[in-house]
Amino acid sequence: MAAGGDVLDLDVEAVLARTGVPGCSVAVLEDGEVVLERGFGTSRVGSAAPVTVTTRMPACSMSKPVSVVAALRLVERGLLDLDADVSDRLTRWKVPANGDWRPRITLRQLASHTAGLTAHSGFPGYRRGTSVPSLVDVLSGADPANAPGARVDMVPGVQFRYSGVGTTVIQLLMEEVTGMSAADLLAQLVLEPLGMQASTFVQELDDDERAHGHLPGGRPVPGGWRVQPEQCAAGLWTTAGDYVRFLDAIQRACAGDLDAFLTSGTARELLRPLAALPSGREMTGMSHIGLGFFLAVPDGAPTWFGHTGSNTGFVCASLASVSGQRGAVVMLNSDNGSPALKLLLQSIARTRQWHDCELDDQPPRDRPRGIGARAGSFISDDGLVVGLADRDGEVELTVPGQPPIRLRFDDATTLSTEALDLRVRLDADGSIALEQGGHVLRAVHKPSDPSRGEAAV
């Protein structure tokens, strides 16, 4: 195994220091062999504990492809059908009706983000030691869930819209048809067959091998990390080395390896382009969605596949070639990790001469990095005016008589702060909702009034 000098042509420790990231884990695959598996930096601020090849980090939304592969193994066994209505198999919860119309959604649509489910792109997780909702609570949006529930607000099967809650529906579906917990089922279907011994979907194990996450400015995530009951969408704990071996298994199956844990037909189905991404290429160069994986499709056929991810305090990315058995996984324990993530992936592609790997500049797709056109002043029914604005890579909330409050995105439509019991939800009609102490204050956009010397925040 290479020491890293011929795989990374930059000083990783210097990159981490410059970007404010405590540590990272990197693994690189070339011709089906792991040519680099290494940790850099520390697993937590204020500790000398280094990131090593056995240090677990959250795979964040890279959990989704692992979960979809597990579901396809159940399809191979005849327990699930890619194109059947999932509500026919669900008992604890069903896809809600819209008035007198009940949408029909399928496993294929859920796995490809084309089910028309509400655009909930990520889950903020729960502080360790606090109440954690059941899976049905998460899907229903019921207390103590901290994210909106699942409902269909677009016609299923028509277009792509990233929806992390769709993978949570897959989690419930797999649990119900097998009678097993997600953690046990995913271990049995994927982790154990592939020898991913450092990987687990169990959330509450408190062990020294788990890295701690870090918020903007280097602040540690309270408790070290968040608990994710949405295990299939965001709950895998793994190492870069374990995850790159998962990618290798997909490549071997796609190539028709007789010892592969998936049939070649199933592997090719995983990597068949189903819809283009409306926003164009994301940071690993992917432009389309297959089943679970994002795909680079330069000339109609997929050439690379992968996924990015972002949980509270962590970011990560993976990519692998459809042929040639090349790939890379980078995991970092900081919300500030996107710039370092991009630099490391670019270095790997450059040194390994992956000339067909077209990396882009977009951050991991789970959480927005700014509020953009939603910035401005908002007024409630009782006349309270608050402001939202982008400030130094974070979102700033202004309330009369108080210092500005820095917020961070928990998901595509919700912001919060570790300092207060406060969430700000961006509603689809352009209004906002401030939630604290169990109460909701709604405010609508307040146009500026130049005659009074007012300007939008």
C-alpha positions as CSV (number, residue, x, y, z in Angstrom):
1,M,0.0,0.0,0.0
2,A,1.4,3.4,-1.0
3,A,2.3,5.8,1.8
4,G,0.4,8.5,-0.1
5,G,3.1,10.5,-1.8
6,D,2.2,9.2,-5.2
7,V,-1.6,9.6,-4.6
8,L,-1.8,13.1,-3.0
9,D,0.5,15.8,-4.3
10,L,-0.3,18.3,-1.5
11,D,0.4,18.7,2.2
12,V,-2.8,17.4,3.7
13,E,-2.1,18.6,7.2
14,A,-1.5,22.1,5.9
15,V,-4.8,22.0,3.9
16,L,-6.6,21.0,7.1
17,A,-5.0,23.7,9.1
18,R,-5.8,26.3,6.4
19,T,-9.4,25.3,6.1
20,G,-10.1,24.8,9.8
21,V,-10.7,21.1,9.7
22,P,-9.4,18.9,12.6
23,G,-9.1,15.6,10.6
24,C,-9.9,13.5,7.6
25,S,-9.8,10.0,6.2
26,V,-8.9,9.1,2.7
27,A,-9.0,5.9,0.6
28,V,-8.1,5.4,-3.0
29,L,-8.8,2.5,-5.3
30,E,-6.8,1.8,-8.5
31,D,-7.2,-1.3,-10.7
32,G,-9.3,-2.9,-7.9
33,E,-6.6,-2.5,-5.3
34,V,-6.6,0.0,-2.4
35,V,-3.5,2.0,-3.0
36,L,-4.1,4.5,-0.2
37,E,-5.9,4.2,3.1
38,R,-4.9,6.8,5.6
39,G,-6.0,9.2,8.3
40,F,-4.8,12.8,8.8
41,G,-5.2,15.2,11.6
42,T,-7.1,14.6,14.8
43,S,-10.4,13.0,15.5
44,R,-11.6,15.8,17.8
45,V,-10.5,19.3,18.7
46,G,-8.5,19.5,21.9
47,S,-7.4,15.9,21.7
48,A,-4.2,14.3,20.4
49,A,-6.1,11.3,19.2
50,P,-5.2,11.0,15.5
51,V,-7.6,10.0,12.7
52,T,-6.5,6.5,11.7
53,V,-7.6,3.9,9.2
54,T,-10.0,2.5,11.9
55,T,-11.5,5.9,12.9
56,R,-15.3,5.9,12.1
57,M,-17.0,8.9,10.6
58,P,-20.6,9.3,9.5
59,A,-21.1,8.5,5.8
60,C,-23.9,11.1,5.9
61,S,-25.9,10.8,2.7
62,M,-23.4,8.3,1.3
63,S,-25.6,5.9,3.5
64,K,-28.3,6.1,0.9
65,P,-26.6,4.0,-1.8
66,V,-25.7,1.3,0.7
67,S,-29.3,1.2,1.8
68,V,-30.6,1.1,-1.8
69,V,-28.2,-1.8,-2.5
70,A,-29.7,-3.6,0.5
71,A,-33.2,-3.0,-0.9
72,L,-32.1,-4.4,-4.3
73,R,-30.8,-7.6,-2.6
74,L,-34.3,-8.0,-1.2
75,V,-35.6,-7.5,-4.8
76,E,-33.3,-10.3,-5.9
77,R,-34.8,-12.5,-3.2
78,G,-38.3,-11.7,-4.3
79,L,-39.2,-9.9,-1.1
80,L,-39.6,-6.5,-2.8
81,D,-40.6,-5.3,-6.3
82,L,-39.0,-2.2,-7.8
83,D,-42.2,-1.1,-9.5
84,A,-45.0,-2.0,-7.0
85,D,-46.8,0.6,-4.9
86,V,-44.9,0.7,-1.6
87,S,-48.0,1.5,0.4
88,D,-49.3,-2.0,-0.4
89,R,-46.5,-3.4,1.8
90,L,-46.6,-0.8,4.6
91,T,-48.7,-1.1,7.8
92,R,-47.3,1.3,10.4
93,W,-47.4,4.2,8.1
94,K,-48.6,4.9,4.5
95,V,-48.0,7.6,2.0
96,P,-50.6,10.3,2.9
97,A,-53.4,11.1,0.5
98,N,-53.6,14.6,-1.1
99,G,-57.3,15.2,-0.6
100,D,-59.1,12.4,-2.3
101,W,-56.1,11.5,-4.4
102,R,-53.7,8.9,-3.0
103,P,-50.3,8.9,-4.9
104,R,-48.8,5.7,-6.0
105,I,-45.0,5.6,-5.5
106,T,-42.5,2.8,-6.1
107,L,-39.2,1.7,-4.7
108,R,-37.6,2.7,-8.1
109,Q,-38.9,6.2,-7.6
110,L,-37.9,6.4,-4.0
111,A,-34.3,5.2,-4.8
112,S,-34.0,7.7,-7.7
113,H,-35.5,10.8,-5.9
114,T,-38.3,10.9,-8.5
115,A,-41.2,10.0,-6.1
116,G,-42.4,13.6,-5.8
117,L,-41.9,13.6,-2.1
118,T,-41.4,16.9,-0.2
119,A,-37.9,18.4,-0.8
120,H,-36.3,17.5,2.5
121,S,-32.7,17.1,1.6
122,G,-31.1,16.3,4.9
123,F,-31.8,15.4,8.6
124,P,-30.3,17.5,11.4
125,G,-30.1,14.6,13.8
126,Y,-30.7,14.6,17.5
127,R,-28.5,15.5,20.4
128,R,-27.3,12.5,22.3
129,G,-29.3,11.9,25.5
130,T,-32.4,13.7,24.2
131,S,-35.7,12.2,22.9
132,V,-35.3,10.5,19.6
133,P,-38.4,9.9,17.4
134,S,-39.5,6.6,16.0
135,L,-39.4,6.0,12.3
136,V,-43.1,6.6,12.0
137,D,-42.7,9.9,13.9
138,V,-40.1,11.0,11.4
139,L,-42.3,10.1,8.4
140,S,-45.3,11.8,10.0
141,G,-43.4,14.9,11.2
142,A,-44.8,14.2,14.7
143,D,-43.1,15.2,18.0
144,P,-40.3,14.8,18.8
145,A,-39.3,14.8,15.1
146,N,-37.3,17.9,14.2
147,A,-38.0,17.8,10.4
148,P,-41.1,17.9,8.2
149,G,-42.8,14.6,7.5
150,A,-43.2,12.8,4.2
151,R,-45.9,13.8,1.7
152,V,-46.1,13.9,-2.1
153,D,-46.5,17.4,-3.5
154,M,-45.3,16.6,-7.1
155,V,-46.5,14.0,-9.6
156,P,-44.4,10.8,-8.9
157,G,-42.2,9.5,-11.7
158,V,-42.0,12.8,-13.7
159,Q,-38.8,14.5,-12.5
160,F,-35.9,14.4,-10.1
161,R,-36.0,16.3,-6.8
162,Y,-33.7,15.2,-4.0
163,S,-35.6,14.0,-1.0
164,G,-33.8,12.4,1.9
165,V,-37.2,11.4,3.4
166,G,-37.7,9.0,0.5
167,T,-34.8,6.8,1.7
168,T,-36.5,6.8,5.1
169,V,-39.6,5.3,3.4
170,I,-37.3,2.6,2.0
171,Q,-36.1,2.0,5.6
172,L,-39.6,1.4,6.8
173,L,-40.4,-0.8,3.8
174,M,-37.4,-3.0,4.4
175,E,-38.1,-3.3,8.1
176,E,-41.7,-4.3,7.5
177,V,-41.1,-6.9,4.9
178,T,-38.3,-8.6,6.9
179,G,-39.3,-8.0,10.5
180,M,-35.7,-6.9,11.2
181,S,-34.3,-3.6,12.5
182,A,-32.5,-1.5,9.9
183,A,-29.1,-1.8,11.6
184,D,-29.3,-5.6,11.7
185,L,-30.7,-5.9,8.2
186,L,-28.1,-3.7,6.6
187,A,-25.3,-5.5,8.4
188,Q,-26.7,-8.8,7.1
189,L,-27.3,-7.7,3.5
190,V,-24.3,-5.5,2.9
191,L,-21.8,-4.9,5.6
192,E,-21.0,-8.4,6.6
193,P,-20.9,-9.9,3.1
194,L,-18.4,-7.2,2.0
195,G,-16.2,-7.5,5.1
196,M,-17.0,-4.0,6.2
197,Q,-16.0,-4.8,9.8
198,A,-15.5,-1.2,10.9
199,S,-19.0,-0.1,9.7
200,T,-22.3,0.0,11.5
201,F,-25.7,1.6,11.4
202,V,-26.0,1.5,15.2
203,Q,-26.2,5.0,16.5
204,E,-25.6,5.1,20.2
205,L,-22.3,3.1,20.6
206,D,-19.9,5.3,22.5
207,D,-16.5,4.1,21.5
208,D,-13.1,5.8,21.0
209,E,-13.1,4.9,17.3
210,R,-15.8,7.5,16.5
211,A,-14.6,10.9,15.4
212,H,-16.3,14.0,16.8
213,G,-18.0,16.5,14.5
214,H,-17.2,20.2,14.4
215,L,-19.4,23.3,13.6
216,P,-18.3,26.4,11.7
217,G,-15.5,28.1,13.6
218,G,-14.2,24.9,15.0
219,R,-16.8,24.5,17.8
220,P,-17.3,20.8,18.7
221,V,-20.8,19.3,18.1
222,P,-22.3,18.9,21.6
223,G,-22.0,15.3,22.6
224,G,-19.6,14.6,19.7
225,W,-22.2,13.8,17.0
226,R,-25.9,13.7,16.4
227,V,-28.1,10.5,16.5
228,Q,-29.8,9.7,13.2
229,P,-32.9,7.5,13.5
230,E,-33.1,8.0,9.7
231,Q,-30.4,5.3,9.5
232,C,-30.8,4.5,5.8
233,A,-30.7,8.1,4.8
234,A,-27.9,9.3,7.0
235,G,-26.9,6.9,9.7
236,L,-24.0,4.8,8.5
237,W,-20.7,5.0,10.5
238,T,-17.8,3.8,8.5
239,T,-14.2,4.3,7.4
240,A,-12.9,5.6,4.1
241,G,-11.3,2.1,3.5
242,D,-14.6,0.2,4.2
243,Y,-16.6,2.5,1.9
244,V,-14.2,2.3,-1.0
245,R,-14.5,-1.5,-0.7
246,F,-18.2,-1.1,-1.1
247,L,-17.6,0.8,-4.3
248,D,-15.3,-1.9,-5.5
249,A,-18.0,-4.5,-4.9
250,I,-20.4,-2.5,-7.1
251,Q,-17.7,-2.3,-9.8
252,R,-17.1,-6.1,-9.7
253,A,-20.7,-6.9,-9.9
254,C,-21.2,-4.6,-12.8
255,A,-18.3,-6.3,-14.6
256,G,-20.0,-9.7,-14.1
257,D,-17.6,-11.1,-11.5
258,L,-19.0,-14.5,-10.6
259,D,-18.2,-14.0,-6.9
260,A,-19.9,-10.6,-6.7
261,F,-22.6,-10.2,-4.1
262,L,-25.0,-8.7,-6.6
263,T,-25.9,-10.0,-10.0
264,S,-24.5,-8.1,-13.0
265,G,-28.1,-7.2,-14.0
266,T,-28.9,-5.7,-10.6
267,A,-25.6,-3.7,-10.7
268,R,-26.3,-2.4,-14.1
269,E,-29.8,-1.4,-13.0
270,L,-28.2,0.6,-10.1
271,L,-26.1,2.6,-12.6
272,R,-28.7,3.2,-15.3
273,P,-29.4,6.9,-15.7
274,L,-33.1,7.6,-14.8
275,A,-33.2,11.4,-14.6
276,A,-30.9,14.5,-15.1
277,L,-30.1,16.8,-12.2
278,P,-31.9,20.1,-12.8
279,S,-29.0,22.0,-11.2
280,G,-26.4,20.4,-13.4
281,R,-23.2,18.7,-12.3
282,E,-22.5,18.5,-8.6
283,M,-19.0,18.6,-7.0
284,T,-18.0,15.0,-8.0
285,G,-19.0,15.7,-11.6
286,M,-22.2,13.8,-11.5
287,S,-25.1,15.0,-13.7
288,H,-27.8,12.2,-13.4
289,I,-29.4,9.9,-10.9
290,G,-29.6,6.2,-11.0
291,L,-30.8,4.0,-8.1
292,G,-29.1,5.4,-5.0
293,F,-26.0,6.6,-6.9
294,F,-25.4,9.8,-8.8
295,L,-23.9,9.3,-12.2
296,A,-21.6,11.1,-14.7
297,V,-23.1,10.6,-18.1
298,P,-21.1,12.5,-20.7
299,D,-22.2,10.7,-23.8
300,G,-25.4,8.9,-22.8
301,A,-23.7,6.1,-20.9
302,P,-22.5,6.3,-17.2
303,T,-18.7,6.6,-16.7
304,W,-18.5,7.4,-13.0
305,F,-20.8,7.0,-10.0
306,G,-20.8,8.2,-6.4
307,H,-22.5,10.3,-3.7
308,T,-21.7,13.2,-1.4
309,G,-22.9,13.8,2.1
310,S,-23.2,16.3,4.9
311,N,-24.4,15.7,8.5
312,T,-24.1,18.1,11.4
313,G,-20.3,18.5,11.9
314,F,-19.2,16.2,9.0
315,V,-18.9,16.2,5.2
316,C,-17.8,13.4,2.8
317,A,-17.7,12.4,-0.8
318,S,-17.2,9.2,-2.9
319,L,-16.7,8.5,-6.5
320,A,-15.9,5.4,-8.6
321,S,-15.5,4.5,-12.2
322,V,-18.0,2.2,-13.9
323,S,-15.0,0.4,-15.6
324,G,-11.4,0.2,-14.6
325,Q,-12.0,-0.2,-10.9
326,R,-10.9,3.3,-9.8
327,G,-12.4,5.2,-6.9
328,A,-11.9,7.5,-3.9
329,V,-13.5,8.3,-0.6
330,V,-12.8,11.4,1.5
331,M,-14.4,12.0,4.9
332,L,-13.9,15.1,7.1
333,N,-15.1,15.9,10.6
334,S,-16.1,19.5,10.1
335,D,-18.8,21.6,8.5
336,N,-15.9,23.6,7.1
337,G,-14.7,20.6,5.2
338,S,-16.0,21.3,1.7
339,P,-13.0,23.3,0.4
340,A,-10.6,20.6,1.7
341,L,-12.8,17.9,0.3
342,K,-12.6,19.5,-3.2
343,L,-8.8,19.9,-3.0
344,L,-8.2,16.3,-1.9
345,L,-10.4,14.9,-4.7
346,Q,-8.7,17.1,-7.3
347,S,-5.3,16.0,-6.1
348,I,-6.3,12.3,-6.3
349,A,-7.7,12.7,-9.8
350,R,-4.6,14.6,-10.9
351,T,-2.0,12.2,-9.5
352,R,-3.9,9.1,-10.7
353,Q,-4.4,10.7,-14.1
354,W,-8.2,10.2,-14.0
355,H,-8.6,12.5,-17.0
356,D,-12.2,11.5,-17.6
357,C,-13.2,12.5,-14.0
358,E,-14.6,16.0,-14.3
359,L,-14.9,17.5,-10.8
360,D,-17.0,20.5,-10.2
361,D,-17.0,23.3,-7.6
362,Q,-20.4,22.6,-6.0
363,P,-20.4,21.6,-2.2
364,P,-22.0,18.5,-0.9
365,R,-25.7,18.6,-1.8
366,D,-27.3,18.0,1.5
367,R,-27.3,21.5,3.0
368,P,-27.3,24.9,1.3
369,R,-24.4,27.2,2.2
370,G,-26.4,30.5,2.0
371,I,-29.8,31.9,1.9
372,G,-29.4,33.9,-1.4
373,A,-32.6,35.3,-2.8
374,R,-34.5,34.5,0.4
375,A,-32.6,37.2,2.3
376,G,-34.6,40.2,3.5
377,S,-36.8,41.6,6.1
378,F,-39.9,39.8,7.4
379,I,-42.9,41.1,9.4
380,S,-45.2,39.1,11.6
381,D,-49.0,39.7,12.1
382,D,-48.2,41.7,15.3
383,G,-45.6,43.9,13.7
384,L,-42.3,42.3,14.7
385,V,-39.7,42.8,11.9
386,V,-36.8,40.4,11.7
387,G,-34.1,40.0,9.1
388,L,-32.2,37.2,7.4
389,A,-28.9,37.7,5.5
390,D,-25.8,35.8,4.4
391,R,-22.8,36.7,6.6
392,D,-19.3,35.2,6.2
393,G,-20.6,31.8,5.1
394,E,-23.4,31.6,7.6
395,V,-26.9,33.0,7.8
396,E,-27.6,35.8,10.2
397,L,-30.9,36.5,12.0
398,T,-31.5,40.0,13.3
399,V,-34.2,40.7,15.9
400,P,-34.8,44.2,17.3
401,G,-32.8,44.9,20.4
402,Q,-30.6,41.8,20.2
403,P,-27.2,41.1,18.7
404,P,-27.3,39.2,15.4
405,I,-27.8,35.4,15.8
406,R,-25.8,33.1,13.5
407,L,-27.7,30.2,12.0
408,R,-26.8,27.1,10.0
409,F,-28.8,25.0,7.7
410,D,-30.0,21.7,9.1
411,D,-31.6,20.8,5.8
412,A,-32.8,22.6,2.6
413,T,-35.5,24.5,4.4
414,T,-34.6,24.7,8.1
415,L,-32.0,26.7,10.0
416,S,-31.0,26.5,13.7
417,T,-28.4,27.4,16.2
418,E,-26.7,25.4,18.9
419,A,-27.0,28.3,21.3
420,L,-30.8,28.6,21.5
421,D,-34.0,26.6,21.3
422,L,-34.7,28.2,17.9
423,R,-35.4,27.0,14.4
424,V,-36.2,29.1,11.3
425,R,-38.1,27.4,8.6
426,L,-38.2,28.7,5.0
427,D,-41.7,28.0,3.7
428,A,-42.5,27.5,0.0
429,D,-44.6,30.6,-0.2
430,G,-41.7,32.9,0.7
431,S,-42.7,33.4,4.3
432,I,-40.7,32.2,7.3
433,A,-41.6,30.5,10.6
434,L,-39.6,31.0,13.8
435,E,-40.1,28.1,16.1
436,Q,-39.0,28.2,19.8
437,G,-40.4,26.8,23.0
438,G,-43.1,24.9,21.1
439,H,-44.5,28.1,19.6
440,V,-44.5,29.2,16.0
441,L,-44.2,32.8,14.8
442,R,-44.9,33.3,11.1
443,A,-43.6,36.3,9.2
444,V,-44.0,37.4,5.6
445,H,-41.5,39.2,3.4
446,K,-41.5,42.9,4.0
447,P,-40.7,45.0,0.9
448,S,-38.3,47.9,1.4
449,D,-39.8,51.4,1.6
450,P,-37.3,53.9,0.1
451,S,-39.5,56.9,1.1
452,R,-38.8,56.0,4.8
453,G,-35.1,55.3,4.2
454,E,-35.7,51.5,4.5
455,A,-33.8,48.9,2.7
456,A,-34.1,45.2,2.6
457,V,-31.7,43.5,5.0
